[in-house]
Amino acid sequence: MALVLDEEQEMLRDSARGFISEKSPVSALRRLRDEDDPDRFDRKLWAEMAEMGFAGILVPEEHGGSGFGFVGAGVVAEEMGRTLTASPYLSTSVMAATALSRFGTDEQKGEHLPKIAGGEAFFALAVDEGRKHAPAKTAMEAARSGNGFKLSGRKTFVADGGFADQILVAARTGGSAGEKDGVTLFVVDAKAKGLSRETMRTVDERAYARLDFDGVEVDGSAVLGEVDGGFAALETVLNAGRAGLAAEMTGAADAVFHTTNEYLKERSQFGAPIGSFQALQHRAAHLLTEIEMAKAVTLQALQALDGEIETAGATVSLAKAKVGQVAKLASQEAVQMHGGIGMTDEYDIGFYMKRIRVAQEWLGDPDFHNGRLAEILGY
């Protein structure tokens, strides 16, 4: 498949770019930080984004969404990355919508998907329990109790976990930590008795949280997919989030590159624009080629998800690893080429660097995905 957008996808990109650049510039993130907003996103803006159709981009039409597909979802994520738009988009509109539309029962779909499309419900995915992303190491216990389960354990670094209404939880109903068998997915009400949340303050100014489950009771209707066989579903949901996150980072990398390129044209030294210096030209040209490769592999990953989603894992890991490295390079080069002022709060470069570093770690850093890619390919 050609690595280009079709006409509808280009129209979506133009629409998203115009709306997001006007409604959510980087100054909006700065304002959320300065005002110490507890949600770390603008609920009014999210309602407007839902009206634009962004919240339901992966929700099937029969449940009020557009079912636009993963390439479309990635197009929107990339535009959000350009302006560092803080929103529940990846957790709710990408990962939760994927989980529910593909693995939910008719009742679960009917209850949750229309609310996601309408921008009325917020979800968080609770997977990791340690310092690094490691889904197979899930140890949180889901003990059978009557016609349901009791969930006990801690989840950490839960994106949007501070304000989510519903939590998608990976817990162990069988086997032991490190095994893929025995993992089950649950949909848990964030107000459930025994569930407590502790907000984490992170450098990218987003709403992460630690979640403690102390015998949280859920019935059988909370199970998403198969009992003991939820790891494959979890990987599908994670792959959707990873590809969306890669798309967001390409947008951030591209924006920071163009900002730096403009600075190279404006800043003069020794009577000439510093952009005329060959050493800086070489660095900028190298970065541009890296960003273009990152865009290509991200689009390939999104296309793979739209095609055979069950076999898209290798391409998604390739994209997440590559884009994480390229986006980090872009932010570092931006700071270097701006000189000392690149480290000051007056300039936006630091905001990009911080978000990129967190996004690089979330859902697996390059080391994790390089290892996962090797495993998938049989090395």
N, C-alpha and C positions, 0 to 999 in steps of 0.2 A: 504494500500500500504506500502511495506517495506521502511523504512527510510534509504535507501542506494542508491548510484548512480549506474546507469547502465553502461555498457561498454563504450558507446559513451560519456556519461557525464564524466566518469573518464578520457578518452582520452582528452576531452576538458579541464578538470582541469589541467592535466599534461602539456598540451600545453600552457595554460594561465600562469601557475606558472613559467615555464621556461622562457617565453617571458618577463613577467612583472618583475620578479626578476632581470633579466639581464638589461632590458631597463629602468626600473623605480624604482630603490631602494629608500629608504627614503632620501638618499642624494640628489636626484633630487628635492624633495619637499623643502629641505633646500636651494638648489640653487635658486629655484623660489622665495623663500622668500627673500633671500639675494640680489637678483637682482631686487627685487620689480617689478616682471613681472605683467603688468596690467591685463592680462588674467588669471593669476594664474594657467595656465596649458601649456603644451608643444604642440603646434600645429603640429610640425613634428612628435612627438611620436603618437599623435592621428591619423595622416594619416597612420602610420605604423600599428596601432591597427585596423584601418578600413580594411587594406589589410589582416590582420589576420582574419577578419570576425567578430570582436567584436562589431563594430558599428552597424551592421545590424542583430544582433543575434535574435531580435524579429520582424524583418521586414520579411514579407512573401517572399517566393522565387520568386514569379512573379514580385516583385518590387526590386529585387536585393539582398535580404537578405538571411538568412539561415533558418529563422523560427524555431530556435532551441528550443524555449520554455522558460518558466520562470525558471525552474530548471537550465537550461544552463546559463541563464542570471545571476542567483544567484551565480553559480560557478565562473563566471568571476568577479563578484562584490566582492566575498570573497577574491579572489587572489589580487585584487586591494587594498582591505583593509589591507592585510598583509604588503604591502609596502607603504601604504598611498598614492597611485597613485591619483594625482589630474587630473580630466578629466571631460568632459561633459557627461559621460556615463549614469548616473542615469537620468538626466534631458532629454537628447536627445534620447539615445538608449533604455531606459526602459520606461519612462513615455510618452514622445512624440510619440514614435513608437507604444505604446499600444493605445494611444488616437486616432491616425490617422488610424491605421490598423483596429480598432474595430468600430470607430464611424465616420470616415471620409467619404466623398463622393468619388466617383471614381476619380473626378478631384483633390480633395485634396490628395488622396493617390498617384496618378500619379505624382503630382507636388512635394511632399515632401518626400515620403518614399525612393525613389532611392537616393536622396541626403543624407538622414540620413545614409543609408547603405554604401554609398561611403565616409562618413566622411566629407561631403562638407557643411552640414547645421547644425546649432546649435539652440536648442530650450531651452526655460525656461518656467516653470509652475508658473504663478502668481496667488496665491490663498489668502494668509493671508493678513490681513489689520491691525492687532493689534500685541500685544507682544507675544501672544500665538497662536498655531495652532487651528483654529476654522472655518472649511470650511462653516458650516451652517450660520455663522455670516457674510457672504459676504454682503456688503452694497454697493459696487461700482455699480454705475448706468449705465445701457445700455439703453438709451432712444431711442425710435423709431424715425427715421428721414428718410423720403422718403422711398426708398427701402432697407434701412439699419438701422444702429444704431450709436449713439454717445456715446462713453465711457468716463466717468468722475469719477475720484477717485484716490486713492493711494493704491499700493500694496507694502508690505514690506517683507524683508527677502526672496527675490527671488533668488534662487540658479542659478548661471550661467547667471543671468540677466544682468550682466555687459557687456557681449560680444555676447549674443544670437542674431541670425538673425530673429527669429520668437518667439513670446510670446503666449503661451496658457493662456488665461485669463478667469477667472470665474467672471461673472458680473451678476447683478440682472436686469432682464427684467420684473419682476413681484414680488408680495409679499413684504415682509420686512425682514430685518436682523434677523436671527434666524430661519427662515422657510426654509425648503428644496425645496419646490416648488418655481418656479420663477427664478431659477438659470440657466444661459445659458453659454456655453463655446464658446469662439471665438479664431480664429487664427489671430494674429495681427502682421503685419510687424513691426519690431523693429525700423524702420526708419520712421514710420508714423508720419505725422504732428500732433503736440500736445502731443507726447509721449516723456518724458524726463527721464533720468536715473541718479541716484546718487549711485556711488559705495560705498559699505560698507566694512570697514576693520574688518575682524573677526579673532578670535584667531586661527582658523584652516587653515588660509591662502588660502581661497577659494573665488571665485568671486560672492559674493552676492550683491544685489542692491535693492534700493528703486525705484519704478517706479511710475511716476505721469502721469495720463491720463487727459488731458484738452480738452474735446470735441473731442476725436480721432474718426474720421469717418471710419466706415467699412461698406461694403455692405453685402447683404444676403449670399454671397458665403463664408464669413468668419465664419459663424456659424458652429460649430462642434457638430453634433448630433441634438437634438430637442431644439427648443426655449421654454423656461420656464421649460423644463424637463431634464436639463443637470446635475442635482445633482447625479443621479445614475451613469452616465458616469464619472463624476468627482471622485466619490468614487472608481470606478474601476481603474482609472488612478493613484489615490493616493495609492491604495492598491499595485499596481505594484511597485511604488516607495518605499513604506514602506518595502515591502519584500526584495527588492534589497538593501535597506539601512541596514536592519537587517543582510543580508548576508555580507555586507561590514564590519559591526561591529564585526561579528563573526571572520572574518579574522584578524581584528585588535586585538581583544582580544586574539586570539590564538597566534599571533606573539609576543605580549607583554608578554604573559605567558612563551613562550619558551625562549625568551630573558632573562627573569628574572630567569628561571630555570637554564640556563647556568651560570648566574652570581652567583647563590647560590652554584654551584659546584666549582667556581673559587675563590670566596672571602673567605679568611681564617680569623678566629678570635679565640683567645685562643688556637692556635695550631691545629685547625681543620676547614674544610670547613663549612661555616655557614649552608649549606644545610643538614648537619648532625644533626642539632639541631631539636629536635622533634617539637617544637612550630612552626617553619617555615615549616617543613614537613606537619604538619596538615593544615596550611593555603594554601600551594601549592596544596595539595590533594583536599581540598574543592573547590578551584578555578577551578581545572581541571574538576571536576564533573559538576560544574556549566556551564563551557564552552561547555562540551559535550551535556548537556541538551539544551543549546542555539542553538547549531548546529542542533539538532534533530528537535526542534520546527520550526526553520527557513526552513529546508528542507520540513517539513510538510506544511508550508505556501506556499512555491513555488509549491509544488505538487498540492495543492488545487487550485492555480491560473491556473495551466495547466489543471485541471479537470473541476470543475464548478466555473468559475471565479466570477459569480454573487453572490455566497454564500460563498466566501472565506474570507469575512471580519472579522469574529470572529477569525479564525486561524491567519490571518495576524496581527490583533491587539495583540493577545497573543504573537506572535513572537516579534513584535516591542517593546512591554513592557518588556518582559523577557530579550531580548538581550540587550536592553538599560541599564538595571540594571546590568547585568552580565559584559558587556564591561566596564562600569564605575567602578565596583568592580575590574576588572582585572587591569585597569590603576592605580587605587589607591594602590592596593597591590604591583604593580610593583615599584611605587615610594617609598613606605614604605620599601620594601625589599632591594632596592638599597641604602637606607639611604639618606644622604644629597646630594650625587652626582646625585640622581634621579631627582632633581629639577634644575640641571644645563643644560645649552644649549648644552654642549658638548655631552650629551647622548640623544638618540632618544626618550626616554620614554615620555618626555614632549610633543612631537609632537603627539604621540598616545593619550595621555590624552586630549589634546585640540580638536583633531578631533572627538574623541568619545563623548565628552561633547556636541559639536555642533550637531553631528549626532543623539544623544539621543533626542535633542529638535526638530530637523527638522522633519516635517510631523507628529508631535505628540509625546509628552513625555510619560513616563509610566503612569502618572495620566490620561492623555487624553485617552490612549488606554485601561486602566483598566475600565474607565467609559464607553467607547464605547463598550467594550466586555460585560459589564453588561447590557447595553441597548439592544444589539443584542440578548442576551440570555433571555431577558424579566424580568430582576430584577428591 
